[in-house]
Amino acid sequence: RQHRQQGVWARRPLEERDAACRALYCPGPMRLPCVLLLLTLGATSADPHDSYMSRKEIDEMRENVKEMFYHGYDSYMKYAFPHDELKPLSATHTDSLAELGNAKKHEGSTYEGVAMTLIDSLDTLAVIGNKTEFQKAVRWVVENVSFDVDVRVNLFEANIRLLGGLLSAHHLASDEKLNLMPGYQDELLALAHDLGNRLLAAFKDRYNRLFPYAWVNLKSGVDANEVSDTCTAGVGTLILEFGLLSHYTGDYVFYHVTKQALDRLWKLKSGKALFGNTLDGRTGIWTNHNAGIGAGIDSFYEYLFKAYIMFGDDRFKNMFYTTYNAVIDNLKSGPWYVEADMNSARPTHIQFNSLQAFWPGLQVLVGDLDQAIETQDAFFSVWERYGALPERYLLKSQILHSTERYYPLRPEIVESTYYLYRATKDPKYLRMGQVMWESLNNHSRVDHGYASIRDVKSKTLEDHMTSFFLAELCKYLYLLFDPDNFLHQEGHDRFLFTTEGHILPLSTLLHDEMLGASLPDSEESLEDLPALPEETYTCAKPPELPSPIDVVMKRIWRDRVGEDLGVSGGGV
């Protein structure tokens, strides 16, 4: 608290921050008790009576949010299941897994969905306490879902929605204290391992390219003419799910390939320790030099810090604070954050992007509470103005972007509201949650679910209910008003939320295991990578890096997937 009051916490020396955190929250070496690792690192001085909400009101709001979830969930199960997502205006479905990441729908596709919304929502069923429906849903997924389907998917989206959803539900189902799934035999884990092996195809050709492909076919692997570009978040938002899959299965290749990708990405930072938005996955040459904290890069920051919490590797911590301080120094403008050229730090877009709304929640975890409060207030003022968050909002003119005026039921501002309330217990965040609940019911609720908003000014609707509405938005909003939830109780509070709001366990065993699980000669030190030219801070050509993990991956492909994924002798 004293550090926070004297200045920006993140500017304290790394050793001092680490020592303070360990003293407060780590009674033993690397002991990390819960996802809210640093939540009380500075208590707010706000008057708790400013926005007082009685326990009766809190309980009523919890039931309101539960009813919101069921209105969306029941509509999905009635009109869209087992397809991927609900179209609430027409009471039909969309098999949208193939369209995520802005892919165009393939007209000749025979893909008919993998119940993506259900998989994404399994842990929300557990959070709201519906044990019966959780068991029913898990049994259905285990008995009916197969990922041996001919569909080209976005690696980032398939990882956070499907792999993360399966791992989270497996964690909860196998928790004997919760007793959610008596007789459970790791069936979800087997499904997750199969999916992980199929997504691993994105890492093929690692002698010839630096980063995984952004797209992979779940049946045949990477297409011969697959696009090479990927985004920073697409590379940096894999390690939690892949790392936990390694822990559960003893199959460490998942952790190593994603960690290696992060190490390589780190070498591409600019002299100002900023990262661009998109790059060529083969060469590492930046194709979009805009640095920011929103779309295309947002969860990269989140996973750097959470990877440190989950796996205990100080390199993740050092990476995070280096680029976090660079963001504060170069992109922060009052309570807002702009986009700027990664090399010169000259502003390129002075606008708010709705995906930036995760940032205050991350700052709470870091312990930079003053800045989190300031930025959350600014972001929420946009919600108050429009009753939703537009995709982009121009800061100079304080008007909507001419085309990106939509709100696809994004959960990030609710997520940050939840974190800030858990950190401060300031009831103003309960009121924020109440306002957002009212807005969603007034503007998005329709007879058959909740519809995305096409234009936040006119309130015209889009015939689409995204899976993360149930997986994230409803989960965070419900937890905001449920102080007695099992996730908030001692014994069940050692967890991390993924960027999709999925619940992953924390354990010191993960630290010991991952720090000591290196395959022989499999690690590339950052110093071993080639130096980058000062003028561009990019790799001009793919370096010839020793990569013994490729041998291991080739063996795993041959043994487990074989010719179904089209891996040739020169592959992985």
N, C-alpha and C positions, 0 to 999 in steps of 0.2 A: 504493500500500500504506500509506503514511504517513497519507494522508487517511482511509483506511478504518479504521485503528487508532485514530484520534483521534475518530471519530464517524461519524454517518450521512453517507455520501457525497453523497446527494441534497440535503443541507442546505448544501453548499458553494455559493458564488455560481455562477450559470450560466456566467459568463465563465471562472471558474477551472476548472470541470469541463471545459468545452469545450477550453480551452487544454491541460489535462493529457492529455485523450484524444487530441488532435491530436499532441501531442509524442510520445506513446507509440506511436500506431497510424497516424498520418497523416503520412508523410514529405513528402507534397506536399499542396497545398490540396485539402481534401475527398477525400482518397484513403482509401477504406475497404476494407481488404484482405479481410475475411471476415465471415461472420455472427457469429462469436465476437468481435465488435468489442472488447468490454471484458472478455472472459472472465478475463484474468489481471490485472485491475485491483487485486486484492488476493489474495495467495497464502494459503491456509489454514495455520494453525499446528498442525493435527491431526497426530498421530503416524502416519506412513504405514504402520506395521506393525500398527496396531490391527486392521485387517480385511484383512490381506494376501491377495491372490489371485495365484497364480502364472500365468505366461504360458500354461502348459498348461491351467489351469482356465479362463482367459479364452477360449482357443481352443475348448475344449469347450462353453462357454456360447454362443459365437457359433454353433456348429453346432446347438446345441439350439434357439436362437431361429430359425435358418433352417428347421429341421424344423417348428417351430410355424407359421411363415408358410406353408409349403407345405401343411401339414395344412388350414389354413383356405382357402388359395387354390385348391388342387386340389379341395376339396369344393365351393367356389363354382362353379368351372368345370364340375364334373360334374353338380351338382344344381340350380344356379340360373341360370347363364349362358345367354342374354344378358339375363336380367332384372336387377333392380337389386341385390338383396341376398339372402343365403342364410338359410333357416330350417333350422338344423342338426339340430334334434330330429326334424323330420318329413322331412328331406332333400328339401325343396321350396324354393320361391322366394317373394319378395314384391317387387312393383313399388313400392318405398317412396319414390321421389323425390316422389311426389304427397302423401305423408303426413308428410314432414319439416316441422319447425316446428309440430308438434302439430295438423296438419290432419286432419280426418276423411276416411277413404277414400270417394271418390265411387263409389257402387254401379254407376252406369251408365257408368263410364269404359271407354274402349276402349284406354287406355294399357297398353303391354306392356313398358315398361322401355327404358332406354338403356345397359344394362351399366354402371351407376353404380359398382359395386365395382371393375370392371376399370379404368375410367378413373381412379378414385381411387387405384388401386394401381400404375399404370404406372411411376411413379418408384421405388417400392419394389423392383420387379423389377430396375431398373438398380442400385440401391444394393446389393442382395445379389449382384449380378454375373451374373445370368442374361440374357445378351445375346440368346440365341436366343429365349427366351420374350418378352422385351421387343419384339423385332422382330416376332414373330408377333402379339402383342397390338396393337401400333401399327398394323400392316397391317389387322387386323380392324376396329379402330375407324374408321380412315380410309375403309374400303370399305363399312361397314355402318351406322354411327351417323348418324342425322339428328335434329336438334332441331326439325324441322317437325312437332311432335306436339301434339295437343290435351291438354295437361296443365297444371294450375295448380301452380306451384312456389313455394317460399319463396326469395326473392331471396338472402338470406344463405347458405342451404345450397347452392343451385345455384352460387353464386359460388365458395365455398371448396372444394366437392367436385369440381364438373365443370369450371368455368372454370380454377380453380387447377390441377387435375390435367392438363388439356390443355396449359396454358402451361408447367408444369414438365416434362412429357414432351417438349414441343417444344424447350425449352432443352437438355435432355440429348441428344435425337436430333440436334440441329444442331451439337453440340460436336464439331468435327473431331478434337480430341485424344482424346476418349473413344472415337470410332469405334464408337458403339453402333448406328448406323443408316446404313450406307453408301448413298448414293443418295437420301437423304431430301430432299424438295422442299417443306418447310414445309406439308405437308398438315394436320397437327394445328393449325397456326396458322390456316389457313382455317376449320377447324371451330370453333376458339375465337372467331374474329371473328364468325362467324354466330351463335354462342350469345350473345356479348356484345351484338350488335345486338338480339337478342330480349329480353335482360335489361334493355336500355336503355329498353324500354317502361315500366319501373317509374318512370322519371323524368318521365313525361308530366304535363301540367297544372301545370308549375312556376310559372306565374303565380298559380295558385290554391292551391298547397300548398307547404310548406317542404321536405318530405323525400320520398324515393322511397317508393312503395308497398312493403309487405313481401311482397306476392304478385303474381305475374304469370303469365299463360298464355303458354306458349312459342309458340303458334300465333296467338292472337288478341289478345295484349296484356293490358291491365288490364281486368278485368270492370267493367261499369257500376256494380254495387253492391258493389264491393270494400271491405273493411274499411279504416279509416283508420289504426288504431293500428300502431305499430312500436316496436321496442326500440332502446336506445342502441347495442348491438352491431350491430344490423341496419343502422343508418346508418353506423357508424364502422368496419365491417369489409369495405370494398369497395375501398379506394383502392390497395392493393398490386396486386391482380389487374387491376383496370381500368386502373391507371396503366401497368403493364407491357404490357398490350394496346395502349395508345396508343403506347408506345415501339416495339413490334414492327411496328405497322401504319401509323404516322404519322397515326392517327385520334385526335386529341387530345381529342375530346369525352368519351371515357370517363374520362380523368383529370380533366377540368375539372368534370364533374357530381359526381363523388365528392368532389373537393376542396371544391367549393362546399357540398355537404351537410355536410361536417365544419366548415367555417367557420360555417355557420348553427347547427349543434349547439353549437358553442363558446359562442355568445351565450346559450344557455339554461342555462349553469351557474349554480349558486346563489352567494350571497355568500360561501359557504365554499369555492367552487371545486369543488363536488361535483355529480354528475349523477344524475338519477333513473334508473329502470329502463325504463319505457315512456312513450310520449307520442303524442299525436295528430299524425300526419304532416302534416295540413293546417294546423293552427293553431299547432303547437309547444307546446300546453298539456300539461303532464305529467299522465299518468293514473296513474302509480305513482311516488311520491316516494322510494322506497327506494334509497339509494345503497349500493353494495357493490363487490366485485370478482369476483362469481360470475356465475351465469346471468343473461343478458339484458344484460350490460355488459362482461364479461370481456375480450373481444378488442378492444374500443374502446381500452383502454389500450395493448394490445400493438401495434395498428396505428398509433397516434400516434407511438410511438417508432420503429417500424420504417419508417414513412413518412419520418421524418427521415433515417434511415440510407440508405434507397433513393433518395430524391429530393433530399436535401440542403437542404430548405427549413427555415430556422431557426424558422419559425413553428410547425412540428410539434414541434420540440424544446421550445420555450417552453411550448406548450400541455401537452405531456406532463409536464414537471417541475412545472408549476403544479398540475395535478390529482393527480399522484403524491404530492407533499408534502401535499396536502389529505387524501389517503387515509391516509397515515401519521399525520397529526395527529389525524384524526377517527374512523377506522375500526379502527385497529390496537389490539388488546388482548392484550398479551404477544406470543406468536408467532402468534396467531389474528387474524382479521379479521371484524368483525360488520357487519350491515347497519344503516343509520341514516337518519333523515330528512335529505334533501339540504339543507334550509334550516336546521334547528336542530341537526343532528348528534346528536340524541337516538337512542339505539339502538332499533331496532324488532324485529330478529331476531338473537338471540345464538346463532348456529349456523354450523357449517362446511358449505359447499356444495361438492360435489366438483369443480365447474368452477373453483373458486378455485385448484386445484392447479397451474395454469399459472404462478401468480404468482412463485414462487421462480425459475423459469427466466427470466422477464422481469427480475427483480431482478439476476440474474447479468449479463445484457446491459447493464443500466444501470450495474453496478459496485457495487451495494449488497450485497456478498457476505455480510457478517455476518447481515443480516436474512434473506437467502435461506436460509442454512444453518439458522437458528433455525426458520423457518417450515416448511421441508422436513421437519425432524425431527418437528415436531408433526403435520403432515399424514400422514407415513409411519406414525406411531404408531397412527393409525386403521386404516390398511391392515393393520398387524401384528395388530391386535385382531380384525379380521373377515375377513382374507384377501382383501379388496377394499375399495374406497371406496364407502360408501353415498352416495346422492345428497344427503342431509342428515344432519347429526349435531349433536345439541343439546349446546352447550358447558357450560351451567350444570349440567345433570344428568348429562352424559357418557353419554347414551344415544342410541339411534337415533330418528330421526323416526318418528312413528306410521305414516305412509303411504309416505314417500319413502325406502325402504330398498333400492332396486334399484341395480345396477351394470351399465350398458350397455356394458361394455368400454371405458370412457373412457381416453384415453392421457395426460392432462395430467400426472399424477404421474410417469409414465415420462419424459416430455419434460423436466421439471424435474430429474429424476435425471441424465439425459444431460448437460444444461447444467452442472450442478454438478460432475460428474466431469471434463468437459472443462476447467473452470475451475480445479479444485483438484487433480486427479489423486488425490484421497483414495479409497482402495479401498473405503471404506464404501459408496460409491455403487454400486460393482460388486456388493457384497453385497445392497444394496437391490434392484437389478435381478434378481439371482438369486432373492431371496425372491418378487418379483412374478411371475417366470416360473413358479416352483414353485406359487404360489397359483393361477395361471391354469390350469395343467395339472391341478391337484388338483380344482378346483371348476368350471371352465368347459369343459374339454375333453370332447367327446363324439365318437361315432364319425364324425360327418360335419361336423366343424368345431369352432368355439368358440361357446358359447351365452352370452348375457347372463344375469346373475344377477337374479332377481326379488326375492329377499330375502337380504341378505348374512348374516343370522343363521341362517336355516334352510337356506340354500344351494339353495333351489328355483330352477329355471332358467326362462328365457324363450326361446321358439323364434325367436331372432333373432341374427344375427351382423352387427353394424354395419359399414359399409364402412370406417370409420376404424380398425377393429381392424387391418386390413392396411395401410391408408394411413399411419397414424401410430404406433400402439402397437408393431407389429412393426418398423417402420423405426427408431424411436428406440431400442428395446431391442437391435436388431441393431447399430446404430452404437455403442452403449455398449460392446459387446464386440468391436468391430472397429477397433482403432487404426490399421490400415493401409488403411482404406477410402479410395477415391479422393477422397471429400469432405474428408478430413483431410490431403490432400497439397497441397503448394504448387503453385499453378497451377489447382487446381480448388476452392479454398477460399473463393472470393469469392461468397458466396451468402447468402440469407436463407431461413429456414423460414417459411412462412405459418402461419396458425392451424390449418390442416389438415395441417401437416407437409410441404407441397409445397415444392420447391426452386426458388427464383427467383434469377436472377443479379444481382450487384452490379456496377455500373460507374460511373465518374465521368462517362461520357457521359450517363447518366440524369440526373445533377445538372444538367449544362449544358443538356441538352435540355428538361427540365421547368421549370427556372427561367426559360428563355427562350422557352417555347412558348405564352405567353399569346395567346389570340385577341383581336383589337382590342376594347377596352371590355368584355371578358367577365368580368373579375374584380370581385367585390364586396369592398371592404375591410370589415373588421370594424366600422369606425367608421360606414360607410354604413348598416348595419342599424339598425333602430329600437331605441331604448333600451327596456329591459324594466322592468316595474313592480317596485319594490323588495320589495313584500309577497309576491309569488309567484315572481318570477324566471322568468316564462313570457310568451310572446307571447299577448295576448288575441285577436288576429286576424291573419290572414296579411298581412304587409306587402307593399305594392306595390313590388316590387324590379325595377329594370331588369335584364333577363336576355337579352342578345344571343345567348347560347349557344342559346337556344330556336330562334332562326332557323336556326342551323347544324344543330341536331338535326332540325328539320323537313325540311331539305334532305336530310340523311342518310337519314331514314326514307323520304322519297319516292323517293330514288335506289336504295336498297338493299333495303328491305323492302316498301315500297309498301302496297297495300291489304291484304296478308295479315295485318298487325298491326292493322288497323282504325284507323289514325291519320287523324283528320279534319283539316280546315283549321285548326281552333282547337286542335289537339293540341299536340305537343311544343313 
